[in-house]
Amino acid sequence: MISLLTPEKILGHLRTINHHKMLVMKYCFRVGLYRQGLMHDMSKYMPSEFILGCMYYQGGTRSPNNGERDAKGYSFAWMHHKGRNRHHFEFWQDYSGSPGQSPWPMIPVQMPRKYVAEMLMDRISASRNYRKDAYTQHDPLSYYENGRARKLLHPQSAKELHGMLRILDQRGEEELFHFVKDYYLKGYPIP
């Protein structure tokens, strides 16, 4: 069932994506990812994502992609989004180059660190955006550990993301941003 567009849904969705984008930009800037901070999620403003986002707006507490998925069994907006934004691990899936060596026809590809870092900022910002005043520094790790991403990410990318989410969970944002900027993005080996 298609949901009707209303001014309230349009404004609500626009406020939600603008707030999310500003949070990601702020966090990306703190770790030196200026271009990624500016360009983050620009496809959300394209008609193919924006109109569906408005139609399936969930009151700012849940992704409209989930609403569209509930209604149709899939989310066209999400498929459009993940194919254009390299900070989503789903972008980094490819056909196995060695059929028979993997039980799955699709395999995860290791993500460059700058996109893992942007994905981290995206997860923190999404948790803040949807959880609002109930947000704690434990939410992004909890969401990750209860989700499918850890099973679908390349093992090294999963290890890196999980480690940084644990830093956030145990030591807070200041320590995390210091680690990302002064260690992780400079290419130092991850133990």
C-alpha positions, 0 to 999 in steps of 0.5 A: 500500500502506497502512503500519501504525501502530506506536507507534514511527512515532507517537512518531517523527512526533510528535517530528519535527513538534514539533521542526520547529514549535519551530524555526519558532516560535523563528525567527519570534519572532526576526523579530517574527512571534509569532502566525505562530510560535505557529500555524505548522503547527497542521493537522499535528495534525489527524487528517487529517494526523497519522494519515497522517503517522504511517502514512507516517513516513520515520524523520525524514529525509524528509517523510511526504507523500513516502512517501504520494505514493510509495505512492498517487501523491498525498498527501492529507495534503499537499493538506489541509495546503497549503490551510490554511497560507498560508506555502506557495506552493501556497496562493497559486495561483488560476485565471487571471482572463484566460483566453488571456493565460496559457498556464496555467489556474492562476497564482501570486499574489504572497504577502504578505511576512509569509507569505514570511518564514514560508515562509523560516523553514519552509524553514530549519527543515525543512532543519535537521529532516531534515538533522540534524547534516549541516545547513549554511546552504547547504542551504535555498538548494540545496533551493530551487534544485533544486526546483519552487518557484521556477518556481511562485511569483509572480515577485516572491515568488520574487525575495524568497525567493531573495534571502533564501536567498542572504543566509543562504547567504552571510552566515548566520542573524544577518544574515538575521534582521536583514534580515527583521526590520528591512528586509523586514517593514517594507516597504522596497522590494526592489532 
